[in-house]
Every structure is written in C-alpha cells, then in structure tokens.
Amino acid sequence: MLDAPSHDLDRATVQKAYGGWAPIYDALCGPVFLIGRKAAVKAARQVGGKVLEIGVGTGLSFPDYDETTEVTGIDITEPMLARARRKLETGRYPHIRDIRIMDAHNLEFEDASFNVVVAQFVITLVADPERVLDEAARVLRPGGEIVLMSHLYSEQGIGAAIERWVAQRTRAIGLRPEFPFSRLVRWAETRSDIELAERRDLGPLYSLVRFRKLG
Ligand SMILES: C[S@@+](CC[C@H](N)C(=O)[O-])C[C@H]1O[C@@H](n2cnc3c(N)ncnc32)[C@H](O)[C@@H]1O
C-alpha cells in the first residue's frame, strides 16, 4: 500500500475555505455527499445514544438522525455553523441537542461522554488527524464507535495520479483527495483500546470507516 505525501491542511486555510463555501455548501455538497452521509448516520444510529458529530458544518446530516440519538455538533467555521443554527431554529430537528464552535483537536467534553463520534468529510482536512482521533477516542465510552466518512486515497493507478495532481491545486479551497487509509490503520495500531471494525467503500467517491472502543 502506497502512502501519498503528507499534505495536512492547517486550521486557518480550512476556516477560510469553508467560510467561503458556506453560502453554496448545501446546494453543492448536499447531493454529492448524500449516500455517504446517510450511511454514516445509519451506522451511528445502530449504536445509538449520545452522538458527537465533529465538523458538523451546515447540519446537512440533521434530518437523518432520529429518536435513537441525542446529537451534539461542533465545527470551527462560524459561517458553516450559522447555517446549522438556522436549521435548528426551525424546530424540525429535536434530536440535535447542541451545536458549538469548537476545535476537534481540543474537545471540551469529559472522557467517555459519547456513544458515537461521527466525522463526515472532516478527518482528511484537519491539521493533525491522529490527535483528532485520539480526542474522539477519549470522549468515547467503551463499546462506542468512531464513524468516519471520507474520500480515501486510491493508492495506485490513474486514480491515485489524478488525486495527487488535484491535491496540489485544491489545498487552498479545503479539499484533500490523497489521504491514505493506511494512516487510519496505523493510528488504530498505536492504541490498545481501539479496533478497526469496518472499511466499506461506497463507490469511488467515499468510504465508511468504523473503529470500536474496547470495553
Ligand atoms: C467538508 S465539510 C463537511 C461538513 C459536514 N460534516 C458534511 O458532511 O456536510 C468539513 C467541515 O469540517 C470542519 N472542520 C475542519 N477542521 C475542523 C476542526 N479542526 N474542528 C472542527 N471542525 C473542523 C470545517 O469547518 C467544515 O465545516
């Protein structure tokens, strides 16, 4: 398995990029991410209980949660979260309990606060993915799951070449198509309390990855 060169994005770049995307985000990413988003929320609902969604963005996932869950969402980009707030104000999403500005690198929650931590189209964008995963594992209860939905690096062939080419040009707009799965696997291997539960590719665009925290 080949690793792409590391191009972790920095916080300022991501905030600027998603501040710019916010007004058109739902129109653009709503349809593209639909299948992935539904699969991630379904996986979260199968565990149920308290859910933390990191990088919740404009709240596109809100309609997919139900009474089996109590959701808290966090994000670092105020214009994205402002849109999520407006959705909440409609009163249509009683299962979404709280949304807050917060950096996933420094979660302001007690250890073992959540049954599930969901990160949809986020883990490849953060400045320090391993730290964010450590934080997710910290706030997770034993038996709980981390559910990731992201585009993962194709690793080989023309797909990988295109992703490397695109990656050099799309950093400033907050896209990162060359994040290797092996990096997630290696993170799990550093932890005695985490096991990889599943990787499921949903077409060429994105993959579901689930980690379980051992009890
Ligand atoms: C591609 S959007 C995905 C939004 C939403 N999860 C969805 O599926 O529509 C990435 C989001 O992650 C947020 N984000 C990036 N880095 C973050 C961090 N360190 N902490 C919290 N949120 C972050 C961005 O602000 C942005 O809203």
The ligand as a Gaussian input file, in Angstrom:
#p B3LYP/6-31G(d) Opt

LIG

0 1
 C      -16.308000      19.150000       4.018000
 S      -17.049000      19.964000       5.374000
 C      -18.119000      18.663000       5.983000
 C      -19.299000      19.198000       6.737000
 C      -20.323000      18.133000       7.164000
 N      -19.701000      17.127000       8.004000
 C      -20.953000      17.466000       5.953000
 O      -20.819000      16.257000       5.785000
 O      -21.616000      18.184000       5.183000
 C      -15.758000      19.964000       6.578000
 C      -16.146000      20.670000       7.860000
 O      -15.168000      20.348000       8.863000
 C      -14.920000      21.500000       9.627000
 N      -13.624000      21.355000      10.297000
 C      -12.403000      21.298000       9.720000
 N      -11.440000      21.207000      10.640000
 C      -12.075000      21.162000      11.856000
 C      -11.613000      21.076000      13.199000
 N      -10.322000      21.016000      13.497000
 N      -12.546000      21.063000      14.185000
 C      -13.874000      21.134000      13.896000
 N      -14.357000      21.244000      12.640000
 C      -13.477000      21.264000      11.624000
 C      -14.963000      22.619000       8.575000
 O      -15.129000      23.874000       9.168000
 C      -16.142000      22.189000       7.730000
 O      -17.356000      22.705000       8.206000

